[in-house]
């Protein structure tokens, strides 16, 4: 049987949700290259992200977040209800036409603005699809989550529609069953799968550093996700460099994010001192994080996973906007001794520089004391819910010849390593040339 898998992911602030969803798809396709896999997303930059062979996508009109539970069109000049109706109709008809055997919904059980309601009802009525909702390790503060669930009837939606709830985290860090007081009938469907940490070899890390011409110097990568709301973090870091509070021989790559306003990006680039390169977007940011000696960024889920997966020491400045999720995550990892944390009210050039110094002194751990096998567990559970295996429990012949046929069981770890960084090396060479030129023609303020 030809198995069909549909993934739904909306991104209104940054790229975290869609990057996480693509990583999940990549892990499963590595073992089931015969799958027909469709990602439905509204991320405006989905076509700039590396896609595994075998994964196609459909783009919904993009949204932006105006406030808690309040969304509006990012580009279309239409009223909110027409915008919601357009997206809901596209989802309803796509589900009907594609007929997925497995639907994986990212974060919101009813989708953005409840737009999945009709699609879920149709899938429920035909009884063909297994339905799963996937949550990051922490959604928000327990009080906020319980209030939101109560107002939206989320527990009833979960009980009525979803076979399983996948949590991409470690219950020893944050147990959603206990912290969100889930009733037993819902808690029984929860599976903590571990963090979705990409695997990076020492050889891959060395190739990126060589492409960047980093020869013995410390390398810092500064990232604020999509860029919205991250200007102060980047400005503080650059000011620390101008004041010579950071190691003078350290190379810094500052990634503003594609959603930072152009005027702000230009101003930040103009304020960079020698040895610092400001860039807007890197499709394979995980490669840079893996190659770095320290990463400075928000406490977003993907940043944490990529830092822990590579063992890169992290300095986290949690974002406080509509949710407390990042603050809770950062504090929890600080308690576990896994990260340096600078709360935004205390963010100053000297406090950030001191945290960077402590991060550089940290040793790259062989294995952080948290579950990092989320991609393996996601793959195992997805394959258990999908039809189309032969009598020996193996998938049918691959339909995508560009995907290597999976090897024996011992090859599982190889499948889940991040993509070969070769396509990025030419871009890194350009960055290295730019850094060399800037170092030779600029001086610190």
C-alpha positions in Angstrom: 0.0 0.0 0.0 1.2 3.5 -0.8 1.4 5.3 2.5 0.5 9.0 2.7 1.7 11.3 5.5 0.7 14.9 6.0 2.4 17.4 8.3 0.9 20.7 9.4 3.1 23.5 10.8 2.4 27.2 11.1 5.2 29.8 11.7 4.2 33.3 12.6 7.3 34.4 14.4 10.6 32.9 13.2 11.4 29.6 11.5 11.5 27.2 14.5 8.3 25.3 13.9 8.8 24.5 10.2 12.5 23.7 10.7 11.5 21.2 13.4 8.8 19.7 11.2 11.2 19.3 8.3 13.8 17.6 10.6 11.1 15.1 11.7 10.1 14.4 8.1 13.7 13.8 7.1 14.2 11.3 9.9 11.2 9.2 8.9 11.8 9.4 5.1 15.3 8.0 5.7 13.7 4.7 6.7 10.6 4.9 4.6 11.6 6.4 1.2 8.4 5.0 -0.3 6.3 7.4 1.7 4.3 10.2 0.0 4.9 13.1 2.4 3.3 16.5 2.2 4.1 19.4 4.4 1.5 22.2 4.7 2.9 25.4 6.2 2.6 29.2 6.1 6.3 29.9 6.7 7.3 32.6 4.2 10.8 31.1 3.8 9.9 27.5 3.4 11.4 27.4 -0.1 14.7 28.6 1.3 15.1 25.7 3.7 16.9 22.4 2.8 14.3 19.8 2.0 14.9 16.0 2.0 14.1 14.2 -1.3 10.6 12.8 -1.0 9.1 15.7 0.9 6.9 18.2 -1.0 5.1 21.1 0.5 2.1 23.4 0.1 2.3 27.0 1.1 -0.6 28.7 2.9 -0.9 32.5 3.0 1.4 33.8 5.7 0.3 35.1 9.1 1.8 37.3 11.7 1.1 37.4 15.4 -0.5 40.6 16.7 -1.0 39.4 20.3 -2.0 36.4 22.4 -4.3 34.4 20.2 -4.6 37.2 17.7 -3.3 36.7 14.2 -3.5 38.7 11.0 -2.3 38.4 7.4 1.3 39.0 6.9 1.0 40.1 3.3 -2.6 39.8 2.0 -4.8 43.0 2.5 -7.9 41.1 3.5 -10.0 41.1 6.7 -9.2 38.5 9.4 -12.3 36.3 8.8 -11.7 36.1 5.1 -8.1 35.2 5.7 -9.0 32.4 8.1 -11.6 31.1 5.7 -9.1 31.0 2.9 -6.6 29.0 4.9 -9.3 26.7 6.4 -10.7 25.9 2.9 -7.3 25.1 1.6 -6.6 22.7 4.5 -10.0 21.0 4.3 -9.7 20.4 0.5 -6.1 19.3 0.8 -6.9 16.7 3.5 -9.8 15.4 1.4 -7.8 15.1 -1.8 -4.6 13.8 -0.3 -6.3 11.4 2.2 -3.4 11.0 4.6 -3.0 7.8 6.6 -1.1 9.8 9.3 -1.6 13.5 10.1 1.0 15.1 12.4 -0.1 18.6 13.6 2.5 20.9 15.1 1.6 22.4 18.5 -2.0 23.7 18.0 -4.6 20.8 18.0 -7.1 22.9 16.0 -4.5 24.8 14.0 -4.0 28.6 13.7 -7.3 30.3 14.5 -9.0 26.9 14.6 -8.5 26.5 10.9 -8.1 22.7 11.1 -11.6 22.1 12.6 -13.3 21.1 9.4 -10.3 19.0 8.2 -10.1 17.1 11.4 -13.8 16.4 11.4 -13.6 15.0 7.8 -10.6 12.8 8.6 -12.4 11.6 11.8 -15.5 10.6 9.8 -13.7 8.5 7.3 -11.7 6.6 10.0 -8.7 6.2 7.7 -6.2 8.6 9.3 -4.3 8.2 12.6 -3.9 11.7 14.1 -1.0 13.0 16.3 -0.2 16.4 17.8 3.4 17.2 18.5 4.5 19.6 21.2 7.9 21.1 22.0 9.2 20.4 25.5 7.5 23.5 27.1 4.4 25.3 25.7 4.0 28.1 28.2 3.6 28.6 32.0 1.3 26.0 33.5 -1.3 28.7 34.5 -1.3 30.2 31.0 -1.7 26.8 29.3 -4.5 25.7 31.5 -6.4 29.0 31.0 -5.9 28.7 27.2 -7.0 25.1 27.1 -10.1 25.9 29.2 -11.1 28.8 26.9 -10.5 26.8 23.7 -11.8 23.4 24.8 -8.4 21.9 24.0 -8.8 18.8 26.2 -12.0 17.8 24.5 -10.3 18.3 21.1 -7.4 16.1 22.1 -9.7 13.4 23.4 -12.0 13.5 20.4 -9.4 13.7 17.6 -5.9 12.6 18.5 -4.6 9.1 19.0 -1.2 10.3 20.4 0.5 13.3 21.8 4.3 13.5 21.1 6.3 15.7 23.3 9.8 16.6 21.9 11.4 16.8 25.3 12.6 15.0 28.4 10.2 14.5 31.4 13.1 14.9 33.7 13.4 18.5 32.4 9.7 19.3 32.2 6.9 16.7 32.4 3.8 18.1 30.6 1.5 15.5 32.2 2.2 16.7 35.7 3.0 20.4 35.1 -0.2 20.9 33.0 -2.3 18.6 35.2 -3.5 16.5 32.3 -6.4 14.2 33.1 -5.4 10.5 33.0 -7.4 9.8 29.8 -5.2 12.4 28.0 -2.0 11.7 29.9 -2.1 8.1 28.7 -1.7 9.4 25.1 1.4 11.4 25.9 4.8 10.2 24.8 8.0 12.1 25.8 10.3 11.3 22.9 13.4 13.3 23.8 14.9 16.4 22.2 15.1 16.6 18.4 18.9 17.1 18.4 20.7 16.8 15.1 23.8 14.7 15.1 27.1 16.2 14.0 30.4 14.5 13.5 33.8 15.9 14.4 34.6 15.7 10.7 31.6 17.7 9.7 32.4 20.3 12.3 36.0 20.5 11.1 35.0 21.0 7.5 32.8 24.0 8.3 35.6 25.6 10.5 38.1 25.0 7.6 35.7 26.7 5.1 35.4 29.7 7.5 39.3 29.8 7.8 39.0 29.5 11.6 42.4 28.2 12.5 42.7 28.1 16.3 40.6 31.1 17.0 37.5 30.9 19.0 34.3 31.0 16.9 31.1 32.6 18.3 27.7 32.3 16.5 25.0 34.8 17.5 21.5 34.1 16.4 18.0 35.3 17.3 15.9 33.0 15.2 13.8 34.8 12.6 14.9 38.2 13.9 11.7 39.8 15.1 12.3 41.1 18.6 16.0 40.2 18.6 17.6 43.5 17.8 18.6 44.4 21.3 20.5 41.1 21.8 22.5 41.6 18.7 23.2 45.3 19.4 24.4 44.4 23.0 26.8 41.7 21.6 28.2 44.1 19.0 28.6 46.8 21.6 30.5 44.3 23.8 32.9 43.8 20.9 33.3 47.5 20.3 34.2 48.0 24.0 36.8 45.1 23.8 34.9 43.1 26.4 35.0 40.0 24.2 38.2 38.1 23.3 40.0 40.1 20.7 41.0 37.1 18.6 37.5 35.6 18.5 35.7 35.4 15.2 32.0 36.2 15.4 29.2 35.4 13.0 26.0 37.4 13.8 22.9 36.1 12.1 20.1 38.7 12.3 17.3 36.5 10.9 15.4 37.1 7.7 12.5 38.9 9.4 14.6 41.7 11.0 13.8 45.0 9.2 16.4 45.9 6.6 17.2 49.3 8.2 18.1 47.5 11.5 20.2 44.9 9.7 22.2 47.7 7.9 22.7 49.6 11.2 24.0 46.4 12.9 26.3 45.6 10.1 27.8 49.1 10.1 28.4 48.8 13.8 30.4 45.5 13.6 34.0 45.6 14.5 37.0 43.7 13.1 36.5 39.9 13.0 32.7 40.2 13.0 30.4 39.4 10.1 26.7 40.3 10.1 24.5 38.2 7.8 20.7 37.9 7.5 20.1 34.2 6.9 21.8 30.9 6.8 19.7 27.9 5.5 21.8 25.4 7.5 22.3 27.3 10.7 22.8 24.0 12.6 26.1 23.6 10.8 27.4 27.0 12.1 26.2 26.2 15.6 28.0 22.8 15.5 31.2 24.4 14.4 31.1 27.2 17.0 32.9 27.3 20.4 30.0 29.2 21.9 26.5 30.1 20.6 24.7 33.1 21.9 21.0 33.3 21.2 17.4 33.1 22.4 16.2 30.1 24.3 14.1 28.8 21.5 13.6 25.1 21.1 15.7 24.7 17.9 18.6 26.7 19.2 18.8 24.6 22.4 18.5 21.3 20.4 21.2 22.3 17.9 23.5 23.5 20.7 23.0 20.4 22.9 23.2 18.0 19.9 26.6 19.4 18.9 27.8 19.9 22.5 28.3 23.7 21.8 28.3 25.8 25.0 25.3 28.1 25.0 24.5 31.6 26.3 20.8 32.0 26.4 18.9 35.3 26.5 15.2 34.1 26.8 12.6 36.1 24.8 9.7 37.4 26.9 6.9 38.3 24.6 3.6 36.5 24.5 4.7 33.4 26.3 7.0 32.4 29.2 8.2 29.3 27.4 11.7 30.5 26.8 12.2 31.8 30.3 11.1 28.5 31.8 13.4 26.5 29.4 16.4 28.7 30.0 16.1 28.7 33.8 15.6 24.9 33.8 18.7 24.3 31.8 20.6 26.8 34.0 19.5 24.7 37.0 20.9 21.6 35.3 24.2 23.4 34.6 23.7 23.1 30.8 23.7 26.8 29.8 24.6 30.3 30.8 21.6 32.5 31.1 21.3 36.3 30.9 17.7 37.5 31.6 16.8 40.4 29.3 16.3 43.0 32.1 19.9 42.4 33.0 21.2 42.3 29.4 24.2 44.7 29.2 27.4 44.5 27.2 29.4 43.5 30.3 26.9 40.9 31.6 26.7 39.3 28.1 30.5 39.3 27.7 30.9 37.7 31.1 28.5 35.0 30.1 30.3 34.4 26.8 33.6 34.1 28.7 32.1 31.5 31.0 30.6 29.6 28.0 34.0 29.5 26.3 35.5 27.9 29.4 32.9 25.2 29.3 34.1 21.9 27.9 32.1 20.3 25.1 30.3 17.5 26.9 30.4 14.0 25.4 26.7 13.6 26.3 24.5 16.2 28.0 22.4 14.6 30.8 19.1 14.9 28.8 17.4 12.7 26.3 18.6 13.7 22.8 17.2 10.8 20.8 14.0 12.4 19.8 14.5 12.0 16.1 15.0 8.2 16.5 11.9 8.0 18.7 9.8 10.1 16.3 10.8 7.8 13.5 10.0 4.7 15.4 6.5 5.9 16.4 5.7 7.3 13.0 6.6 4.0 11.3 4.4 2.2 13.8 1.4 4.3 12.7 1.9 4.2 9.0 0.6 1.4 6.7 2.5 -0.2 3.8 5.1 -2.6 5.2 5.7 -6.0 3.8 5.5 -9.3 5.8 9.1 -8.9 7.0 8.2 -5.5 8.5 10.2 -3.6 5.9 8.9 -0.8 3.7 8.2 -1.4 0.0 10.7 -0.5 -2.7 11.7 3.2 -2.7 9.9 5.6 -5.1 12.6 8.3 -4.7 15.8 6.9 -6.2 17.8 9.9 -5.0 17.3 8.8 -1.4 19.7 6.0 -0.4 18.1 2.8 0.5 18.4 2.3 4.2 21.0 -0.1 5.3 21.0 -2.6 8.2 19.8 -1.8 11.7 23.3 -0.6 12.7 23.1 2.2 10.2 20.3 4.0 12.0 22.6 6.6 13.5 24.1 7.5 10.1 20.6 8.3 8.7 19.9 10.9 11.4 23.0 13.0 11.0 22.5 16.4 9.6 22.8 16.8 5.9 26.2 17.0 4.2 27.4 20.6 4.7 29.0 20.6 1.2 26.4 22.9 -0.4 27.1 25.5 2.3 30.9 25.5 2.0 31.0 27.9 -1.0 28.9 30.4 1.0 31.2 29.9 4.0 34.2 30.6 1.8 32.6 34.0 0.8 32.0 34.7 4.5 35.6 33.9 5.3 36.8 36.3 2.6 34.6 39.0 4.0 35.8 38.4 7.5 39.4 38.6 6.3 38.8 41.8 4.4 36.9 43.4 7.3 39.7 42.4 9.8 42.3 44.0 7.6 40.4 47.3 6.9 38.5 47.9 10.1 39.5 48.6 13.7 37.6 48.3 16.9 35.9 51.4 18.2 
